[in-house]
Amino acid sequence: MSTAWDPTFRLPTPPIDAVANTTVDFWATLIYSSLSLIALVYGLYYWRRRGSPVIVLMLIGGALCSAVEPFVNIVGAVWHPVVNQVAAFEIMGRPMPWFLVTGYIFYFGALGTLSYVAFAKGVSTRQFWLWATVPMGVDILMEELMLYWDLYYYYGEQPLILISKLPLWWVPCNSLGALLSVCLLVKAAPVLRGWRQLLIPLLIPVCDAVAYAAISLPAWIVVNTEVPWWLNQLGGVATCLLALLVLYALSLVIPNDSPLARALGTRNAARTA
């Protein structure tokens, strides 16, 4: 899709005449809802067995994450067709379709559940990096399929379109928010008791927004600016490198064999000696 530029603000113009694919929209909503329902059933089972509603609350948090989407869509140049669309909500003039809401519930809630259960049991550094690739792989699969069916569009000067239609700099942005929320929930579990558990649905969209704020700026700049091809691609690469840096920082504190865990273990051993 060639870029059309607004003559006043010199920003890329979204494809406002695009028509929503209502049939695929319906099936995407149904599939994401079904997968999330499975996670909800497991979450209720987990609640009964473990006495913790964390998985149910993560699903609610995933739904709240959809409120972040309009903001990143504006700066990241994403357009959900308005024509023929049945919107779930609208923020800043950007109507958001129902499949997006259910997709967020699946990605941050249902998929996040798998990571949470694994991290709660404890992971090694190697396992941490393996789990970090799970939301990335799922994101690529989900988005390439949805983009193939024109459920939404990336416009502007998007870097790193290397497979089909998905600008790959979005992958670490999306997946880092999901992983960061899981890490925070696992570490905060001892203090998130009683009424404090109601903070869990709020923590997830906050982590999503923090992840974007931490790494997306280079890509956001080049997406919305007419720059040479090599500089455009460099902006996408810079965002990916920032994501790698944040993941490396998390790997130093989250795994059971991380430097932080070893230091705390040594300190505790010294206290009991």
ROVO-778380 format. One record per residue (C-alpha): residue in three letters; y, z negated, x negated. Coordinates in steps of 0.25 Angstrom, whole numbers, plus 5000, padded with zeros to 4 digits. Layout:
% residues N
ALAYZX
...
***
This chain:
% residues 273
MET500050005000
SER501350044994
THR502449944993
ALA503649965002
TRP504849874998
ASP505949815006
PRO507249875002
THR508049745004
PHE507149644998
ARG506349724989
LEU505049664994
PRO503849734998
THR503749775013
PRO502449735020
PRO501749835029
ILE502349785042
ASP501749905050
ALA500249875046
VAL499349845058
ALA498449725059
ASN496949765059
THR496649675071
THR495149705070
VAL494949665056
ASP495949545058
PHE494949495069
TRP493749505061
ALA494349435049
THR494849325058
LEU493449315064
ILE492749315050
TYR493749215044
SER493649125056
SER492149125056
LEU492049085041
SER493048975043
LEU492248925055
ILE491048905046
ALA491848825037
LEU492448745048
VAL490948715053
TYR490648675038
GLY491948595038
LEU491548515050
TYR490148485044
TYR490848445031
TRP491748355039
ARG490648285046
ARG489748265033
ARG490848235023
GLY491848175032
SER492948265027
PRO493648375035
VAL494148445023
ILE493548575026
VAL494048585040
LEU495448545035
MET495348655024
LEU495048765035
ILE496348715042
GLY497048725029
GLY496548865027
ALA497248905041
LEU498548835036
CYS498448925023
SER498749045032
ALA500148995033
VAL500349025018
GLU500049165020
PRO501349215026
PHE502149165014
VAL501249225003
ASN501149355011
ILE502649375010
VAL502749344995
GLY501449404992
ALA501549535001
VAL500449525012
TRP500649585026
HIS499749545038
PRO500049665048
VAL500849615060
VAL500549735069
ASN499349695078
GLN499249565071
VAL498849435079
ALA499549335071
ALA499049195069
PHE500449145064
GLU501749205058
ILE502549145046
MET503849215040
GLY503549335048
ARG502149355043
PRO501149345055
MET499749305050
PRO498449355057
TRP497349265061
PHE496349325051
LEU497249265040
VAL497249125046
THR495749125047
GLY495649185033
TYR496349075027
ILE495448975034
PHE494249045028
TYR494849055014
PHE495548925012
GLY494648845022
ALA493248905023
LEU493148965009
GLY493948845003
THR492848755009
LEU491848814999
SER492748774988
TYR493048644993
VAL491548604995
ALA491248654981
PHE492448584974
ALA492248454981
LYS490848444975
GLY491448474962
VAL491548604953
SER491448634939
THR492548714932
ARG491648844932
GLN491348814947
PHE492848794950
TRP493148934944
LEU492048994952
TRP492548934965
ALA493948984962
THR493449124963
VAL492849104977
PRO494149114985
MET494649224976
GLY493349314979
VAL493449284994
ASP494949314994
ILE494649454988
LEU493549484997
MET494349435010
GLU495649505006
GLU495049635002
LEU494249645015
MET495549605023
LEU496449705016
TYR495349815017
TRP495549795032
ASP497049795031
LEU497149655037
TYR498349635029
TYR499149695017
TYR499649665003
TYR500949745001
GLY501949744990
GLU501649754975
GLN500349684975
PRO499649664961
LEU498249664958
ILE497649744969
LEU496349774961
ILE495249784971
SER495749844984
LYS496849784992
LEU496949644988
PRO498049604977
LEU497149514969
TRP498249414965
TRP498149364979
VAL496749314976
PRO497049194967
CYS498249154976
ASN497349144988
SER496149084981
LEU496948984973
GLY497548924985
ALA496148904991
LEU495548844978
LEU496748754976
SER496648694990
VAL495148664987
CYS495448594974
LEU496548514980
LEU495748464992
VAL494548424983
LYS495448344973
ALA496248284985
ALA494948254993
PRO494948104989
VAL496348084995
LEU496248175007
ARG495648075016
GLY495948035030
TRP497248095035
ARG497548155022
GLN496448265025
LEU497448325034
LEU498248375022
ILE497048465018
PRO497448585027
LEU498848575021
LEU498448575007
ILE497748705008
PRO498948795012
VAL499748715002
CYS498748754991
ASP498748894995
ALA500248904994
VAL500248824981
ALA499248924975
TYR500149044979
ALA501448974974
ALA500748944961
ILE500249084957
SER500749194966
LEU502149214961
PRO501949324951
ALA501149404961
TRP502149384972
ILE503349434963
VAL502649564959
VAL502149594973
ASN503549584978
THR504249654967
GLU504249794962
VAL503749784947
PRO502949874938
TRP501449874941
TRP501049794929
LEU502049684932
ASN501549684947
GLN500049664942
LEU500549564932
GLY501049474943
GLY499749474950
VAL499049444937
ALA499949324935
THR499649264948
CYS498149274945
LEU498349214932
LEU499149094938
ALA498049074948
LEU497049074936
LEU497948964929
VAL497948884942
LEU496448894943
TYR496248854929
ALA497148724931
LEU496248694943
SER495048704935
LEU495548604926
VAL495648494937
ILE494648534948
PRO493248554942
ASN492348434939
ASP492348474924
SER493848504924
PRO494648434913
LEU495348344923
ALA493948304928
ARG493448274914
ALA494748194911
LEU494548114923
GLY493148084920
THR493448044906
ARG494547944911
ASN493647884922
ALA492547864912
ALA493547794902
ARG493947704914
THR492547664917
ALA492147644903
***
